[in-house]
Amino acid sequence: MNTVRLILFDIDGTLIDAGGAGGKSLNDAFYELFSIKDAFKNIRFDGKTDLRIFNEGLKYHKLTDGNGIIDSIKEQYLNHLRLEIDNDKRHIKPGIAALIEGLRGKNRIGLLTGNLRAGAEIKLSSLGLWQHFEGGAFGDKHEDRNRLLPIAVEDFYKNTGVRFSYSQCVIIGDTPKDVDVGKAHGAFTIAVATGPYTAGELAGAGVDVVFNDLSDTNAVLALIYGGTIRGKSKRIKDERG
């Protein structure tokens, strides 16, 4: 019998491309609150939690984080995101719909994302994906992304009564920081080069397996369903160029 696993997906760059809605909404929120234009033009977002991004923005512009300002940023960011997500550039990444269908009913599917929970719901609902995920950990739970896997495991235990060990978890993401989460706790990591990093860069981060995208559903499912996945050597699937 195959072991039931907890499959945890990143969102931006892995499941979807939000068409720039997140960055525009955050810049608009800072402009509304602090009258700063393009506040995040020199700050990278990839792999970070929203809380960390908020705090980096405040620090960069020498703004205080007191007096409930983080809550104000969250509120304004989400208000703008609800409007900006309705854009023609947003799309689901290759292979995601088929992969989710292949996982349903055989494993537990959740999220491990730097997005605020409400932001994750806005983004995924706009593309009809939110209802497929049973829980997980979000960027408003902790600023440090590496702390999110224990939170996800506890969330599933609380909501389903199923206790997963870290070795039963599979983290799927598009940045070295997604890989770091798995390495920190002994989870299996699958990286996908549909975000800002190449397959070679992701392989260099110490990931277990790298794909250019997730369109080869059978190959991804074979890794998850093929018995034990611990100890597999790092390799790149369908590497081109």
Residue pairs with C-beta under 8 A, 6 or more apart in sequence:
2 106
2 225
2 227
3 168
3 227
3 228
4 106
4 107
4 108
4 162
4 168
5 107
5 108
5 164
5 168
5 169
5 170
5 224
6 107
6 108
6 110
6 152
6 153
6 156
6 164
6 168
6 169
6 170
7 103
7 107
7 108
7 109
7 110
7 169
7 170
7 172
7 224
8 110
8 111
8 112
8 136
8 137
8 149
8 152
8 169
8 170
8 171
8 172
9 15
9 109
9 110
9 111
9 112
9 113
9 133
9 172
9 173
10 111
10 112
10 113
10 114
10 171
10 172
10 173
10 174
10 175
10 178
11 111
11 113
11 115
11 120
11 123
11 124
12 18
12 22
12 45
12 46
12 113
12 114
12 115
12 123
12 174
12 195
13 46
13 93
13 173
13 174
13 175
13 194
13 195
13 196
14 93
14 172
14 173
14 174
14 178
14 192
14 194
14 195
15 92
15 93
15 96
15 124
15 129
16 90
16 91
16 92
16 93
16 96
16 123
16 124
16 127
16 129
17 89
17 90
17 91
17 93
18 85
18 90
18 123
19 85
19 87
19 88
19 89
19 90
19 91
20 84
20 87
20 89
21 81
21 84
21 85
21 87
21 90
21 123
22 45
22 81
22 115
22 119
22 123
23 40
23 45
24 80
24 84
25 77
25 78
25 80
25 81
25 83
25 84
26 39
26 40
26 53
26 57
26 77
26 80
27 37
27 38
27 39
27 40
27 41
28 76
28 80
28 84
29 73
29 76
29 77
29 79
29 80
30 36
30 39
30 40
30 57
30 61
30 73
31 37
31 39
32 76
32 80
33 69
33 72
33 73
33 76
34 61
34 63
36 61
39 57
39 60
39 61
40 53
40 57
42 60
43 53
43 56
43 57
43 60
45 53
46 174
46 175
46 177
46 195
46 196
46 197
47 114
47 145
47 173
47 175
47 176
47 177
47 178
48 56
48 114
48 145
48 177
49 114
49 139
49 142
49 143
49 144
49 145
49 148
50 74
50 77
50 114
50 115
50 116
50 119
50 139
50 140
51 70
51 139
51 140
51 142
51 143
52 114
52 139
52 143
52 144
52 145
53 114
54 70
54 73
54 74
55 65
55 70
55 143
57 63
57 73
58 64
58 65
58 69
63 69
74 116
74 140
77 116
77 119
78 116
78 118
78 119
78 122
81 119
81 122
81 123
82 122
85 122
85 123
85 126
86 126
90 123
90 126
90 127
91 127
92 127
92 129
93 192
93 194
93 213
93 214
94 194
94 213
94 214
94 215
95 213
95 214
95 215
95 216
95 217
95 220
96 129
96 214
98 215
98 217
99 214
99 217
99 220
99 221
100 109
100 129
100 132
102 217
102 220
102 221
103 109
103 221
103 224
104 132
106 225
107 224
108 134
108 156
108 160
108 162
108 164
109 132
109 133
109 134
110 133
110 134
110 135
110 136
110 152
110 155
110 156
111 120
111 133
111 135
111 136
111 137
111 138
111 152
112 136
112 137
112 148
112 149
112 152
112 171
112 173
112 178
112 181
113 120
113 136
113 137
113 138
113 139
114 138
114 139
114 145
115 123
115 138
115 139
116 138
116 139
116 140
117 138
117 140
119 139
120 130
120 138
121 130
124 130
124 133
134 156
134 159
134 160
135 152
135 155
135 156
135 159
135 160
136 152
136 155
136 156
137 148
137 149
137 151
137 152
137 155
138 148
139 145
139 148
141 147
141 148
141 151
142 148
142 151
145 177
145 180
145 181
146 180
146 181
146 184
146 185
148 181
149 166
149 169
149 171
149 181
149 182
149 184
149 185
149 187
150 185
152 169
153 163
153 164
153 166
153 169
156 162
156 164
157 163
157 164
166 185
166 186
166 187
167 186
167 187
167 188
167 230
169 182
169 185
169 187
169 188
170 187
170 188
170 189
170 190
170 224
170 229
171 178
171 179
171 181
171 182
171 187
171 188
171 189
171 190
172 178
172 189
172 190
172 191
172 192
172 214
173 179
173 181
173 189
173 190
173 191
173 192
174 191
174 192
174 193
174 194
174 195
174 196
174 197
174 202
175 195
175 196
175 197
175 202
176 197
176 201
176 202
176 205
178 189
178 191
179 189
179 191
179 202
179 205
179 206
179 207
180 205
181 187
181 189
182 188
182 189
182 207
182 208
183 189
183 206
188 208
188 229
188 230
188 232
189 207
189 208
189 209
190 207
190 208
190 209
190 210
190 211
190 220
190 223
191 197
191 199
191 202
191 203
191 205
191 207
191 209
191 210
191 211
192 202
192 210
192 211
192 212
192 213
192 214
193 199
193 202
193 210
193 211
193 212
193 213
194 212
194 213
194 214
199 210
199 211
199 212
199 236
199 239
200 236
200 239
202 210
203 210
203 234
203 236
206 234
207 234
208 229
208 232
208 234
209 223
209 232
209 234
209 235
209 237
210 234
210 235
210 236
210 237
210 239
211 219
211 220
211 236
211 237
211 238
212 236
212 237
212 238
212 239
212 240
214 220
216 237
216 238
219 237
223 229
223 232
